[in-house]
């Protein structure tokens, strides 16, 4: 197996194709990583969440990292890492961008139903706070593994 770096263009193409990744944040020297749905646009990624640990942590430390991948098998995969800064799309300042994020995310699935239903079930609260946010991209890099001889 060979592992090679991929270009910025290849990284962006992959971020446009995939919609699930792992978002990492950190607070008080403790890392935390969770699977998330996202949508790529130039210079940023959009997300939806309910209020919880990752939102609370990112509000305190906005430096984050996202890893997304496509895996064929152990010797055939592509992985992209995005570093950046969390920005919550609060109303009324970000109303238009929040609506834009919602439309982009809705293209991938009914992204909001599962986390919202689960949170409401856990808390019995039908007025759960919905959080839309973006990651302003600072850097993107990627690697690809290929079988030998390819």
HELIX and SHEET records of a PDB file:
HELIX    1   1 UNK A    8  UNK A   17  1                                  10    
HELIX    2   2 UNK A   53  UNK A   60  1                                   8    
HELIX    3   3 UNK A   95  UNK A  106  1                                  12    
HELIX    4   4 UNK A  111  UNK A  123  1                                  13    
SHEET    1   A 7 UNK A   2  UNK A   5  0                                        
SHEET    2   A 7 UNK A 130  UNK A 146 -1                                        
SHEET    3   A 7 UNK A  44  UNK A  50 -1                                        
SHEET    4   A 7 UNK A  30  UNK A  41 -1                                        
SHEET    5   A 7 UNK A  20  UNK A  27 -1                                        
SHEET    6   A 7 UNK A  63  UNK A  73 -1                                        
SHEET    7   A 7 UNK A  76  UNK A  88 -1                                        
END                                                                             
